[in-house]
Amino acid sequence: MSNESNPFGGMSSQYATNVQFGAAPANGAAPAADLIKDTTTAAFSADVIQESRKQPVLVDFWAPWCGPCKQLTPVIERVVQAAGGRVKLVKMNIDDHPAIAGQLGIQSIPAVIAFKNGQPVDGFMGAVPESQIRDFIDKIAGKDGGQPQIAEALAAATEAREAGDLQTAVQIYDAVLEQVPDNIDAIAALADILFEAGDVEGANEVLARAPEDKKAVAALVSVRAKIALAEEAAALGDSAELERKLAQNPGDHQARFDLAMIQNAKGQRTEAADNLLAIVKADRTWNDDGARAQLLKLFEAWGFTDEVTLATRRKLSSLLFS
């Protein structure tokens, strides 16, 4: 797409991300029977990982005993069929096939995870309204009305941010929000940048722009959790003093807990997780299972597809069920 046809092109041209934007198959929309299927652990790679390299795939994790799952199933199937082949839906019964859900750190169902290019990219939990599912599919697979341009802009902003060019990233997110004020990706990313830069007030102002019915979207929840954890950590004092306490008494769980909070605030996720895991291993009952509860808060802040979240969930499961 040229810069002339893309209103965001002037800012993002140096970040040449190619965006596959959910086009329908060349032979027309896929038949409804081909859009929705059940899968198994053995078939997951072919049905989801490989298929998502062609087009986005939504994976619905469910179980027969789950009431909200029964509410969600007919709604999401209807929306996927109406999307005309832009996405596929794959359903996985976690009672029969728990391994994949465990690897993704899924703790409650229904949970829907979107895969693109072989990777999990976004998701939601619960029996959400039909309108929210449509919005989710539009975000993942794209829609008409300028969305391809916005998708390219958001991809370019992500590249700019990863390259350390925060000024360009902020400019692109601001431009997107001028065109689409309720774009959740732009709101969450801009708020996260402001928070990381120390502008907590600015981050909260951006988060407040999110529509009321979208405030529970995972990306926004993650930024709010980061802000809350940082505020808690700010009151905990000096990490060096806590490290001295632990050197004198490795069993000082409160010092280890406080140190983990400070480490997380500094971006030292692995270190923070390891300290909380050490408390769980030493004394599960400490502070009413407080270390495990804090890990769950960190997972929420980091996002359930984050590498450290996934690795720590596996370690936690090994401790709890060994």
Contacts in CASP RR format, 6 or more apart in sequence:
PFRMAT RR
TARGET T0000
AUTHOR 0000-0000-0000
METHOD contacts of the structure
MODEL  1
MSNESNPFGGMSSQYATNVQFGAAPANGAAPAADLIKDTTTAAFSADVIQ
ESRKQPVLVDFWAPWCGPCKQLTPVIERVVQAAGGRVKLVKMNIDDHPAI
AGQLGIQSIPAVIAFKNGQPVDGFMGAVPESQIRDFIDKIAGKDGGQPQI
AEALAAATEAREAGDLQTAVQIYDAVLEQVPDNIDAIAALADILFEAGDV
EGANEVLARAPEDKKAVAALVSVRAKIALAEEAAALGDSAELERKLAQNP
GDHQARFDLAMIQNAKGQRTEAADNLLAIVKADRTWNDDGARAQLLKLFE
AWGFTDEVTLATRRKLSSLLFS
1 148 0 8 1.000
1 149 0 8 1.000
1 152 0 8 1.000
3 9 0 8 1.000
3 10 0 8 1.000
3 13 0 8 1.000
5 149 0 8 1.000
6 12 0 8 1.000
6 149 0 8 1.000
6 152 0 8 1.000
6 153 0 8 1.000
7 149 0 8 1.000
7 175 0 8 1.000
7 179 0 8 1.000
8 149 0 8 1.000
8 150 0 8 1.000
8 152 0 8 1.000
8 153 0 8 1.000
8 156 0 8 1.000
8 172 0 8 1.000
8 175 0 8 1.000
8 176 0 8 1.000
9 152 0 8 1.000
9 153 0 8 1.000
9 156 0 8 1.000
11 153 0 8 1.000
11 156 0 8 1.000
11 168 0 8 1.000
11 171 0 8 1.000
11 172 0 8 1.000
11 175 0 8 1.000
12 152 0 8 1.000
12 153 0 8 1.000
12 156 0 8 1.000
12 157 0 8 1.000
12 160 0 8 1.000
12 168 0 8 1.000
12 172 0 8 1.000
13 156 0 8 1.000
15 155 0 8 1.000
15 156 0 8 1.000
15 157 0 8 1.000
15 159 0 8 1.000
15 160 0 8 1.000
15 163 0 8 1.000
15 168 0 8 1.000
17 152 0 8 1.000
17 155 0 8 1.000
17 156 0 8 1.000
17 158 0 8 1.000
17 159 0 8 1.000
19 148 0 8 1.000
19 151 0 8 1.000
19 152 0 8 1.000
19 155 0 8 1.000
20 116 0 8 1.000
20 117 0 8 1.000
21 141 0 8 1.000
21 142 0 8 1.000
21 147 0 8 1.000
21 148 0 8 1.000
21 151 0 8 1.000
22 55 0 8 1.000
22 56 0 8 1.000
22 86 0 8 1.000
22 87 0 8 1.000
22 141 0 8 1.000
22 142 0 8 1.000
23 55 0 8 1.000
23 86 0 8 1.000
24 30 0 8 1.000
24 84 0 8 1.000
24 85 0 8 1.000
24 86 0 8 1.000
25 55 0 8 1.000
25 85 0 8 1.000
29 84 0 8 1.000
29 85 0 8 1.000
30 84 0 8 1.000
30 85 0 8 1.000
30 88 0 8 1.000
32 81 0 8 1.000
34 88 0 8 1.000
35 80 0 8 1.000
35 81 0 8 1.000
35 84 0 8 1.000
35 85 0 8 1.000
35 87 0 8 1.000
35 88 0 8 1.000
35 89 0 8 1.000
36 77 0 8 1.000
36 80 0 8 1.000
36 81 0 8 1.000
36 88 0 8 1.000
36 89 0 8 1.000
36 90 0 8 1.000
36 91 0 8 1.000
37 47 0 8 1.000
37 88 0 8 1.000
37 89 0 8 1.000
37 90 0 8 1.000
37 91 0 8 1.000
38 90 0 8 1.000
38 91 0 8 1.000
38 92 0 8 1.000
38 93 0 8 1.000
39 47 0 8 1.000
39 48 0 8 1.000
39 59 0 8 1.000
39 90 0 8 1.000
39 91 0 8 1.000
39 92 0 8 1.000
39 97 0 8 1.000
40 92 0 8 1.000
40 96 0 8 1.000
40 97 0 8 1.000
41 97 0 8 1.000
41 99 0 8 1.000
41 100 0 8 1.000
44 92 0 8 1.000
44 97 0 8 1.000
44 100 0 8 1.000
47 57 0 8 1.000
47 90 0 8 1.000
48 57 0 8 1.000
48 59 0 8 1.000
48 90 0 8 1.000
48 115 0 8 1.000
48 118 0 8 1.000
49 115 0 8 1.000
49 118 0 8 1.000
50 118 0 8 1.000
51 57 0 8 1.000
51 88 0 8 1.000
51 90 0 8 1.000
52 115 0 8 1.000
52 116 0 8 1.000
52 117 0 8 1.000
52 118 0 8 1.000
52 119 0 8 1.000
53 117 0 8 1.000
53 118 0 8 1.000
55 85 0 8 1.000
55 86 0 8 1.000
55 87 0 8 1.000
55 88 0 8 1.000
55 141 0 8 1.000
56 86 0 8 1.000
56 87 0 8 1.000
56 88 0 8 1.000
56 114 0 8 1.000
56 115 0 8 1.000
56 116 0 8 1.000
56 140 0 8 1.000
56 141 0 8 1.000
57 87 0 8 1.000
57 88 0 8 1.000
57 89 0 8 1.000
57 90 0 8 1.000
57 114 0 8 1.000
57 115 0 8 1.000
57 116 0 8 1.000
58 76 0 8 1.000
58 80 0 8 1.000
58 87 0 8 1.000
58 88 0 8 1.000
58 89 0 8 1.000
58 90 0 8 1.000
58 112 0 8 1.000
58 113 0 8 1.000
58 114 0 8 1.000
58 115 0 8 1.000
58 137 0 8 1.000
58 140 0 8 1.000
59 90 0 8 1.000
59 91 0 8 1.000
59 92 0 8 1.000
59 100 0 8 1.000
59 112 0 8 1.000
59 113 0 8 1.000
59 114 0 8 1.000
59 115 0 8 1.000
60 69 0 8 1.000
60 72 0 8 1.000
60 73 0 8 1.000
60 76 0 8 1.000
60 89 0 8 1.000
60 90 0 8 1.000
60 91 0 8 1.000
60 92 0 8 1.000
60 110 0 8 1.000
60 111 0 8 1.000
60 112 0 8 1.000
61 92 0 8 1.000
61 94 0 8 1.000
61 100 0 8 1.000
61 101 0 8 1.000
61 106 0 8 1.000
61 109 0 8 1.000
61 110 0 8 1.000
61 111 0 8 1.000
61 112 0 8 1.000
61 113 0 8 1.000
62 69 0 8 1.000
62 72 0 8 1.000
62 73 0 8 1.000
62 91 0 8 1.000
62 92 0 8 1.000
62 93 0 8 1.000
62 94 0 8 1.000
62 109 0 8 1.000
62 110 0 8 1.000
63 69 0 8 1.000
63 93 0 8 1.000
63 94 0 8 1.000
63 95 0 8 1.000
63 109 0 8 1.000
64 93 0 8 1.000
64 95 0 8 1.000
65 95 0 8 1.000
66 109 0 8 1.000
66 110 0 8 1.000
68 109 0 8 1.000
68 110 0 8 1.000
68 126 0 8 1.000
68 127 0 8 1.000
69 109 0 8 1.000
69 110 0 8 1.000
69 127 0 8 1.000
71 127 0 8 1.000
72 110 0 8 1.000
72 112 0 8 1.000
72 126 0 8 1.000
72 127 0 8 1.000
72 128 0 8 1.000
73 91 0 8 1.000
75 127 0 8 1.000
75 130 0 8 1.000
75 133 0 8 1.000
76 89 0 8 1.000
76 112 0 8 1.000
76 133 0 8 1.000
77 89 0 8 1.000
78 130 0 8 1.000
79 130 0 8 1.000
79 133 0 8 1.000
79 134 0 8 1.000
79 137 0 8 1.000
80 87 0 8 1.000
80 88 0 8 1.000
80 89 0 8 1.000
80 137 0 8 1.000
82 134 0 8 1.000
83 137 0 8 1.000
83 141 0 8 1.000
86 137 0 8 1.000
86 141 0 8 1.000
86 142 0 8 1.000
87 114 0 8 1.000
87 137 0 8 1.000
87 140 0 8 1.000
87 141 0 8 1.000
92 100 0 8 1.000
92 101 0 8 1.000
94 101 0 8 1.000
94 106 0 8 1.000
94 109 0 8 1.000
101 109 0 8 1.000
101 111 0 8 1.000
102 313 0 8 1.000
102 317 0 8 1.000
103 310 0 8 1.000
103 314 0 8 1.000
104 113 0 8 1.000
104 120 0 8 1.000
104 304 0 8 1.000
104 305 0 8 1.000
104 310 0 8 1.000
105 299 0 8 1.000
105 304 0 8 1.000
105 309 0 8 1.000
105 310 0 8 1.000
105 313 0 8 1.000
106 113 0 8 1.000
106 304 0 8 1.000
107 296 0 8 1.000
108 125 0 8 1.000
108 126 0 8 1.000
109 125 0 8 1.000
109 126 0 8 1.000
110 125 0 8 1.000
110 126 0 8 1.000
110 127 0 8 1.000
111 123 0 8 1.000
111 124 0 8 1.000
111 125 0 8 1.000
111 126 0 8 1.000
112 123 0 8 1.000
112 124 0 8 1.000
112 125 0 8 1.000
112 136 0 8 1.000
113 120 0 8 1.000
113 122 0 8 1.000
113 123 0 8 1.000
113 305 0 8 1.000
114 120 0 8 1.000
114 121 0 8 1.000
114 122 0 8 1.000
114 123 0 8 1.000
114 136 0 8 1.000
114 140 0 8 1.000
115 121 0 8 1.000
116 140 0 8 1.000
120 305 0 8 1.000
121 140 0 8 1.000
121 305 0 8 1.000
122 136 0 8 1.000
122 139 0 8 1.000
122 140 0 8 1.000
122 218 0 8 1.000
122 219 0 8 1.000
123 136 0 8 1.000
123 218 0 8 1.000
124 132 0 8 1.000
124 136 0 8 1.000
124 217 0 8 1.000
124 218 0 8 1.000
128 136 0 8 1.000
129 213 0 8 1.000
131 213 0 8 1.000
132 213 0 8 1.000
132 214 0 8 1.000
135 214 0 8 1.000
138 147 0 8 1.000
139 184 0 8 1.000
139 185 0 8 1.000
142 148 0 8 1.000
142 151 0 8 1.000
150 176 0 8 1.000
150 179 0 8 1.000
150 180 0 8 1.000
150 183 0 8 1.000
153 172 0 8 1.000
153 175 0 8 1.000
153 176 0 8 1.000
154 172 0 8 1.000
154 173 0 8 1.000
154 176 0 8 1.000
154 183 0 8 1.000
154 185 0 8 1.000
154 186 0 8 1.000
154 189 0 8 1.000
156 172 0 8 1.000
157 168 0 8 1.000
157 169 0 8 1.000
157 172 0 8 1.000
157 173 0 8 1.000
157 176 0 8 1.000
157 186 0 8 1.000
157 189 0 8 1.000
158 169 0 8 1.000
158 189 0 8 1.000
160 166 0 8 1.000
160 168 0 8 1.000
160 169 0 8 1.000
160 172 0 8 1.000
161 169 0 8 1.000
161 189 0 8 1.000
161 193 0 8 1.000
166 193 0 8 1.000
166 197 0 8 1.000
169 189 0 8 1.000
169 193 0 8 1.000
170 190 0 8 1.000
170 193 0 8 1.000
173 186 0 8 1.000
173 189 0 8 1.000
173 190 0 8 1.000
173 193 0 8 1.000
174 190 0 8 1.000
176 183 0 8 1.000
176 186 0 8 1.000
177 183 0 8 1.000
177 186 0 8 1.000
177 187 0 8 1.000
177 190 0 8 1.000
177 209 0 8 1.000
180 186 0 8 1.000
181 209 0 8 1.000
182 209 0 8 1.000
182 210 0 8 1.000
182 211 0 8 1.000
182 214 0 8 1.000
184 210 0 8 1.000
184 214 0 8 1.000
184 217 0 8 1.000
184 219 0 8 1.000
184 220 0 8 1.000
185 219 0 8 1.000
187 206 0 8 1.000
187 207 0 8 1.000
187 209 0 8 1.000
187 210 0 8 1.000
187 220 0 8 1.000
188 207 0 8 1.000
188 217 0 8 1.000
188 219 0 8 1.000
188 220 0 8 1.000
188 222 0 8 1.000
188 223 0 8 1.000
189 219 0 8 1.000
190 206 0 8 1.000
191 202 0 8 1.000
191 203 0 8 1.000
191 204 0 8 1.000
191 206 0 8 1.000
191 207 0 8 1.000
191 220 0 8 1.000
191 223 0 8 1.000
192 203 0 8 1.000
192 222 0 8 1.000
192 223 0 8 1.000
192 226 0 8 1.000
194 200 0 8 1.000
194 202 0 8 1.000
194 203 0 8 1.000
194 206 0 8 1.000
195 203 0 8 1.000
195 223 0 8 1.000
195 226 0 8 1.000
195 227 0 8 1.000
195 230 0 8 1.000
200 227 0 8 1.000
200 230 0 8 1.000
200 231 0 8 1.000
203 223 0 8 1.000
203 227 0 8 1.000
204 227 0 8 1.000
207 220 0 8 1.000
207 223 0 8 1.000
207 224 0 8 1.000
210 217 0 8 1.000
210 220 0 8 1.000
214 220 0 8 1.000
218 303 0 8 1.000
218 304 0 8 1.000
221 300 0 8 1.000
222 300 0 8 1.000
222 301 0 8 1.000
222 302 0 8 1.000
222 303 0 8 1.000
225 297 0 8 1.000
225 300 0 8 1.000
225 301 0 8 1.000
226 301 0 8 1.000
229 261 0 8 1.000
229 264 0 8 1.000
229 265 0 8 1.000
229 297 0 8 1.000
229 298 0 8 1.000
229 301 0 8 1.000
230 265 0 8 1.000
232 261 0 8 1.000
233 261 0 8 1.000
233 262 0 8 1.000
233 264 0 8 1.000
233 265 0 8 1.000
234 265 0 8 1.000
236 242 0 8 1.000
236 258 0 8 1.000
236 261 0 8 1.000
236 262 0 8 1.000
237 258 0 8 1.000
237 262 0 8 1.000
239 259 0 8 1.000
239 262 0 8 1.000
239 263 0 8 1.000
239 266 0 8 1.000
242 255 0 8 1.000
242 256 0 8 1.000
242 258 0 8 1.000
242 259 0 8 1.000
242 262 0 8 1.000
243 259 0 8 1.000
245 252 0 8 1.000
245 255 0 8 1.000
246 252 0 8 1.000
246 255 0 8 1.000
246 256 0 8 1.000
246 259 0 8 1.000
249 255 0 8 1.000
251 282 0 8 1.000
253 279 0 8 1.000
253 282 0 8 1.000
253 283 0 8 1.000
253 286 0 8 1.000
253 287 0 8 1.000
253 291 0 8 1.000
254 287 0 8 1.000
256 275 0 8 1.000
256 276 0 8 1.000
256 278 0 8 1.000
256 279 0 8 1.000
257 275 0 8 1.000
257 276 0 8 1.000
257 279 0 8 1.000
257 287 0 8 1.000
257 290 0 8 1.000
257 291 0 8 1.000
257 294 0 8 1.000
259 275 0 8 1.000
260 271 0 8 1.000
260 272 0 8 1.000
260 273 0 8 1.000
260 275 0 8 1.000
260 276 0 8 1.000
260 294 0 8 1.000
261 272 0 8 1.000
261 294 0 8 1.000
263 269 0 8 1.000
263 271 0 8 1.000
263 272 0 8 1.000
263 275 0 8 1.000
264 272 0 8 1.000
264 298 0 8 1.000
264 301 0 8 1.000
269 298 0 8 1.000
269 302 0 8 1.000
269 306 0 8 1.000
269 308 0 8 1.000
270 308 0 8 1.000
270 311 0 8 1.000
272 298 0 8 1.000
273 295 0 8 1.000
273 298 0 8 1.000
273 308 0 8 1.000
273 311 0 8 1.000
273 312 0 8 1.000
273 315 0 8 1.000
276 291 0 8 1.000
276 292 0 8 1.000
276 294 0 8 1.000
276 295 0 8 1.000
276 298 0 8 1.000
277 291 0 8 1.000
277 295 0 8 1.000
277 312 0 8 1.000
277 315 0 8 1.000
277 316 0 8 1.000
277 319 0 8 1.000
279 286 0 8 1.000
279 290 0 8 1.000
279 291 0 8 1.000
280 291 0 8 1.000
280 292 0 8 1.000
280 295 0 8 1.000
280 316 0 8 1.000
280 319 0 8 1.000
280 320 0 8 1.000
281 319 0 8 1.000
284 292 0 8 1.000
292 316 0 8 1.000
292 320 0 8 1.000
295 312 0 8 1.000
295 316 0 8 1.000
298 309 0 8 1.000
298 312 0 8 1.000
299 306 0 8 1.000
299 309 0 8 1.000
299 312 0 8 1.000
299 313 0 8 1.000
302 308 0 8 1.000
302 309 0 8 1.000
303 309 0 8 1.000
304 310 0 8 1.000
END
